[in-house]
Amino acid sequence: METEEEPCRIQEEETDEDGNAVSSKTKETLRQKQARRARDEGSFSCSKCRKTYKSKRSFNIHMKIHTRKKSHTCTQCGKDFTCKANLTIHMRIHTGERPFTCTQCRKSFADKGTLKLHMRVHTGETPYTCTQCGKGFADRGNLTVHMRIHTGEKPYTCTQCGMGYSDKGNLNVHMRVHTGEKPFSCTECGKSFTHKNSLKYHQLTHSGVKLFSCDQCDKAFRNAAYLKRHLPVHADVKPHLCFCGKSYGSMDKLKRHQRVHTGEKPYTCSYCAKSFAYSESLKGHERIHTGEKPYECSSCKKSFTFLKSLEYHQKVHHSGGKN
């Protein structure tokens, strides 16, 4: 992880605005004056990378990152750095070295800053709070991305189709739709996937793990489609009644249904702030943003964003068009 490089600072005697030494009696007054000036200056925004600073001094220190000569070059990828320390940290990407280890979970990191950030997972510390909704974040960068939910800002645009994204990572994932890149490969059969979640979903066919459990009985299934086919077995057992006349096999399903009446939509899209009543509706919607297509036709290998789209495709193209 690259860090901002600050020049060496030498401890000096405090002086007034004219450079004259001041006594200890007036030091507090001088500090108050400097603090007031910093507040009056407001915020300073970097035109090159959009970072903002509350004081002019911090802003000037930051700007040296853009103006200093980058004389340290990575021999592996050619990336340049302004100081040798940052090059050393960067080289760990290529060597895989992770010298900083978490004392709580033994997870290792390439630099001390990332370890410090990770430790907040264990401490629960969230020092960065959204002023709009009060949600807390361990990292300032995550808060910045989150704020775009409220502002609607999407600074990262796909050059192929014009689709906008609130953070660069999601744009990179989306670009695979156009490039055809499939960086996630199954170690069992060699099959490749565009998205990590698609690979995990596929690997269940090899492991035999059944993550989708029926809430009516003790049966479990490898994927959502098999669970969906099983559920009609319990169709006649519905002891939980809604005031509208509909009944359900479990209290959870009744509460879920009641959102139709209350209008409650507790699941919010992190890309466009659209809300949904059900978690699976949110997951399906977010695939529109990420381009993920986890449902693959076993006959022609075509992939789909939604399970219903796959079922319709199979019905039309692989069953002779019969109803």
C-alpha positions as CSV (number, residue, x, y, z in Angstrom):
1,M,0.0,0.0,0.0
2,E,1.4,3.4,-1.0
3,T,1.6,6.0,1.7
4,E,1.9,9.8,1.5
5,E,5.5,10.8,2.0
6,E,6.1,13.6,4.5
7,P,9.4,15.5,4.4
8,C,11.7,15.4,7.5
9,R,10.7,17.9,10.1
10,I,13.3,19.5,12.5
11,Q,12.1,20.6,16.0
12,E,12.3,24.3,16.1
13,E,11.6,27.0,18.7
14,E,8.2,28.5,18.4
15,T,8.1,31.9,16.7
16,D,5.5,34.6,16.0
17,E,4.5,35.7,12.5
18,D,7.6,37.8,12.1
19,G,9.9,35.0,13.1
20,N,10.8,36.3,16.6
21,A,11.1,33.8,19.5
22,V,8.1,33.9,21.9
23,S,8.0,33.3,25.6
24,S,6.0,30.4,27.1
25,K,3.4,32.9,28.3
26,T,2.5,33.7,24.7
27,K,2.8,30.2,23.3
28,E,-0.8,29.3,24.1
29,T,-2.1,32.5,22.5
30,L,0.0,31.7,19.4
31,R,-1.4,28.2,19.2
32,Q,-5.0,29.5,19.5
33,K,-4.3,32.0,16.7
34,Q,-2.9,29.3,14.4
35,A,-5.9,27.0,15.1
36,R,-8.3,29.8,14.3
37,R,-6.5,30.5,11.1
38,A,-6.7,26.9,10.1
39,R,-10.4,26.9,10.7
40,D,-10.9,30.1,8.7
41,E,-8.9,28.6,5.8
42,G,-11.6,26.0,5.3
43,S,-10.8,22.9,3.2
44,F,-8.2,22.5,0.4
45,S,-8.9,20.2,-2.5
46,C,-6.2,18.6,-4.7
47,S,-7.1,19.1,-8.4
48,K,-5.1,16.0,-9.3
49,C,-6.6,13.3,-7.1
50,R,-9.6,15.0,-5.4
51,K,-8.2,14.5,-1.8
52,T,-9.2,17.3,0.6
53,Y,-7.4,18.7,3.6
54,K,-8.5,21.0,6.4
55,S,-5.3,23.0,6.6
56,K,-3.1,24.6,4.0
57,R,0.0,23.0,5.6
58,S,-1.3,19.4,5.1
59,F,-2.4,20.3,1.6
60,N,1.1,21.6,0.7
61,I,2.7,18.5,2.1
62,H,0.3,16.3,0.0
63,M,1.0,18.2,-3.2
64,K,4.7,17.2,-3.0
65,I,3.6,13.7,-3.9
66,H,2.5,15.0,-7.3
67,T,5.5,17.3,-7.9
68,R,8.4,15.2,-6.7
69,K,10.4,13.2,-9.1
70,K,9.7,9.4,-9.0
71,S,13.2,8.0,-9.2
72,H,12.6,4.5,-7.7
73,T,11.3,2.1,-10.3
74,C,9.9,-1.5,-9.8
75,T,11.9,-4.0,-11.9
76,Q,8.9,-6.3,-12.1
77,C,6.2,-4.0,-13.5
78,G,7.8,-0.6,-14.1
79,K,5.8,1.4,-11.6
80,D,7.6,4.5,-10.3
81,F,7.9,5.7,-6.7
82,T,9.2,8.9,-5.0
83,C,11.0,7.1,-2.2
84,K,12.7,3.7,-1.7
85,A,10.4,2.8,1.3
86,N,7.3,2.8,-0.9
87,L,9.0,0.8,-3.6
88,T,10.0,-1.8,-0.9
89,I,6.4,-2.1,0.2
90,H,5.2,-2.3,-3.4
91,M,7.7,-5.1,-4.2
92,R,5.8,-7.3,-1.7
93,I,3.0,-7.6,-4.2
94,H,5.4,-9.5,-6.4
95,T,7.3,-11.5,-3.7
96,G,4.2,-12.3,-1.7
97,E,6.0,-11.2,1.5
98,R,3.7,-10.3,4.4
99,P,5.9,-9.4,7.4
100,F,3.1,-7.9,9.6
101,T,0.9,-10.4,11.4
102,C,-2.3,-9.9,13.3
103,T,-1.9,-11.1,16.9
104,Q,-5.6,-12.0,17.0
105,C,-6.2,-14.2,14.0
106,R,-2.6,-14.6,12.6
107,K,-3.6,-13.1,9.2
108,S,-0.6,-11.4,7.6
109,F,-0.2,-8.1,5.7
110,A,2.4,-6.5,3.4
111,D,2.5,-3.2,5.3
112,K,1.9,-1.9,8.8
113,G,-0.9,0.5,7.7
114,T,-3.0,-2.3,6.4
115,L,-2.5,-4.3,9.5
116,K,-3.6,-1.3,11.6
117,L,-6.7,-1.0,9.5
118,H,-7.4,-4.8,9.8
119,M,-7.2,-4.6,13.6
120,R,-10.4,-2.6,13.6
121,V,-12.2,-5.8,12.6
122,H,-11.4,-7.2,16.0
123,T,-11.8,-4.0,18.0
124,G,-15.0,-2.9,16.3
125,E,-13.6,0.6,15.9
126,T,-15.4,2.6,13.2
127,P,-13.9,6.1,13.4
128,Y,-15.4,7.4,10.2
129,T,-19.1,8.1,10.3
130,C,-21.5,9.0,7.5
131,T,-23.2,12.4,8.3
132,Q,-26.3,11.4,6.3
133,C,-27.3,8.0,7.9
134,G,-24.9,7.5,10.8
135,K,-23.3,4.3,9.5
136,G,-19.7,3.8,10.7
137,F,-16.7,2.7,8.8
138,A,-13.2,1.5,9.8
139,D,-11.6,3.0,6.7
140,R,-12.0,6.6,5.3
141,G,-11.9,5.2,1.7
142,N,-15.0,3.0,2.4
143,L,-16.8,6.0,3.8
144,T,-16.0,8.0,0.7
145,V,-17.4,5.3,-1.5
146,H,-20.5,4.9,0.8
147,M,-21.2,8.6,0.6
148,R,-21.8,8.2,-3.2
149,I,-25.0,6.3,-2.3
150,H,-26.4,9.6,-0.9
151,T,-24.9,11.9,-3.5
152,G,-25.5,9.6,-6.5
153,E,-22.0,10.3,-7.7
154,K,-20.6,7.6,-10.1
155,P,-17.1,8.8,-11.1
156,Y,-16.0,5.6,-12.8
157,T,-17.5,5.1,-16.3
158,C,-17.2,2.1,-18.6
159,T,-15.6,3.2,-21.9
160,Q,-17.5,0.4,-23.7
161,C,-21.1,0.9,-22.7
162,G,-21.1,4.1,-20.6
163,M,-22.3,2.4,-17.4
164,G,-21.2,4.3,-14.2
165,Y,-19.9,3.0,-10.9
166,S,-19.3,4.5,-7.5
167,D,-15.9,2.8,-7.1
168,K,-13.2,1.6,-9.3
169,G,-13.3,-2.0,-8.1
170,N,-16.8,-2.6,-9.4
171,L,-15.9,-1.0,-12.7
172,N,-13.0,-3.4,-13.1
173,V,-15.3,-6.4,-12.4
174,H,-17.9,-5.0,-14.9
175,M,-15.2,-4.7,-17.6
176,R,-14.9,-8.5,-17.7
177,V,-18.3,-8.5,-19.4
178,H,-16.6,-6.8,-22.4
179,T,-13.2,-8.4,-22.3
180,G,-14.4,-12.0,-21.6
181,E,-11.8,-12.3,-18.9
182,K,-12.4,-15.2,-16.5
183,P,-9.7,-15.0,-13.8
184,F,-11.3,-17.5,-11.3
185,S,-10.6,-21.2,-12.2
186,C,-11.9,-24.3,-10.5
187,T,-9.0,-26.4,-9.2
188,E,-11.1,-29.6,-9.7
189,C,-12.1,-29.4,-13.3
190,G,-10.3,-26.3,-14.7
191,K,-13.5,-24.4,-15.5
192,S,-13.1,-20.6,-15.4
193,F,-15.5,-17.9,-14.2
194,T,-15.8,-14.2,-14.5
195,H,-16.8,-13.7,-10.8
196,K,-15.5,-15.2,-7.6
197,N,-19.0,-15.9,-6.3
198,S,-19.8,-17.9,-9.5
199,L,-16.7,-20.0,-8.8
200,K,-17.8,-20.6,-5.2
201,Y,-21.3,-21.6,-6.4
202,H,-19.8,-24.0,-9.0
203,Q,-17.4,-25.6,-6.4
204,L,-20.4,-26.8,-4.4
205,T,-21.0,-29.4,-7.2
206,H,-17.5,-31.0,-6.4
207,S,-17.5,-30.6,-2.6
208,G,-21.0,-32.1,-1.9
209,V,-21.6,-29.3,0.6
210,K,-25.3,-28.4,0.8
211,L,-25.7,-24.8,1.9
212,F,-29.4,-24.3,1.0
213,S,-31.5,-25.8,3.9
214,C,-35.2,-26.2,4.0
215,D,-36.8,-24.4,7.0
216,Q,-39.6,-27.0,7.1
217,C,-37.5,-30.2,7.4
218,D,-33.9,-31.3,7.8
219,K,-33.2,-31.6,4.1
220,A,-30.4,-29.5,2.5
221,F,-29.5,-28.8,-1.2
222,R,-26.4,-27.8,-3.2
223,N,-28.2,-24.9,-4.9
224,A,-31.2,-22.6,-4.7
225,A,-32.9,-24.3,-7.7
226,Y,-33.0,-27.7,-6.0
227,L,-34.4,-26.2,-2.8
228,K,-37.1,-24.3,-4.8
229,R,-38.2,-27.6,-6.4
230,H,-38.4,-29.3,-3.0
231,L,-40.5,-26.6,-1.2
232,P,-43.9,-27.6,-2.7
233,V,-43.7,-30.8,-0.6
234,H,-44.6,-28.6,2.4
235,A,-47.3,-26.6,0.6
236,D,-50.1,-28.0,2.7
237,V,-48.6,-27.2,6.1
238,K,-49.2,-23.5,6.7
239,P,-50.1,-22.7,10.3
240,H,-49.0,-19.0,10.3
241,L,-51.9,-16.8,9.1
242,C,-51.7,-13.2,7.8
243,F,-54.7,-10.8,8.3
244,C,-55.1,-10.8,4.5
245,G,-55.9,-14.5,4.5
246,K,-52.6,-15.9,3.2
247,S,-50.9,-18.5,5.4
248,Y,-47.3,-19.7,5.6
249,G,-45.3,-22.7,6.8
250,S,-43.0,-20.6,9.1
251,M,-43.1,-17.4,11.1
252,D,-40.1,-16.1,9.1
253,K,-42.0,-16.5,5.9
254,L,-45.1,-14.7,7.4
255,K,-42.9,-11.8,8.5
256,R,-41.3,-11.7,5.0
257,H,-44.8,-11.6,3.4
258,Q,-46.0,-8.8,5.7
259,R,-43.6,-6.4,4.1
260,V,-46.1,-6.3,1.2
261,H,-48.5,-4.6,3.6
262,T,-46.0,-2.5,5.6
263,G,-43.9,-1.4,2.6
264,E,-40.7,-2.1,4.6
265,K,-37.6,-2.3,2.3
266,P,-34.7,-3.0,4.6
267,Y,-32.2,-4.0,1.9
268,T,-30.5,-1.1,0.1
269,C,-28.3,-1.3,-3.0
270,S,-24.8,-0.1,-2.4
271,Y,-24.5,1.1,-6.0
272,C,-27.7,3.1,-6.6
273,A,-29.4,3.3,-3.2
274,K,-32.5,1.5,-4.5
275,S,-34.3,-0.4,-1.7
276,F,-35.8,-3.9,-1.7
277,A,-38.1,-5.9,0.6
278,Y,-36.1,-9.1,0.3
279,S,-32.4,-9.9,0.4
280,E,-32.5,-12.1,-2.7
281,S,-34.1,-9.3,-4.6
282,L,-31.2,-7.0,-3.7
283,K,-28.6,-9.7,-4.7
284,G,-30.3,-10.2,-8.0
285,H,-30.5,-6.4,-8.6
286,E,-26.9,-5.8,-7.8
287,R,-25.8,-8.3,-10.5
288,I,-27.1,-5.7,-13.0
289,H,-24.4,-3.4,-11.7
290,T,-21.6,-6.0,-11.4
291,G,-22.4,-8.0,-14.6
292,E,-22.3,-11.2,-12.6
293,K,-24.1,-14.2,-14.2
294,P,-24.0,-17.2,-11.8
295,Y,-26.6,-19.3,-13.5
296,E,-25.2,-21.4,-16.3
297,C,-27.1,-23.6,-18.7
298,S,-25.7,-27.2,-18.5
299,S,-26.6,-27.8,-22.2
300,C,-25.1,-24.8,-24.0
301,K,-23.0,-23.1,-21.3
302,K,-24.8,-19.8,-21.7
303,S,-24.9,-17.8,-18.4
304,F,-27.7,-15.7,-16.9
305,T,-28.1,-13.0,-14.2
306,F,-31.3,-14.5,-12.8
307,L,-32.5,-18.1,-12.2
308,K,-35.8,-17.4,-13.9
309,S,-34.0,-16.3,-17.0
310,L,-32.1,-19.6,-17.0
311,E,-35.3,-21.6,-16.5
312,Y,-37.0,-19.7,-19.3
313,H,-34.0,-20.3,-21.6
314,Q,-34.0,-24.0,-20.9
315,K,-37.7,-24.3,-21.5
316,V,-37.5,-22.5,-24.9
317,H,-34.3,-23.8,-26.3
318,H,-33.7,-27.2,-24.8
319,S,-37.2,-28.7,-24.4
320,G,-38.5,-28.3,-27.9
321,G,-40.4,-25.2,-26.9
322,K,-43.1,-27.3,-25.2
323,N,-45.1,-25.9,-22.3
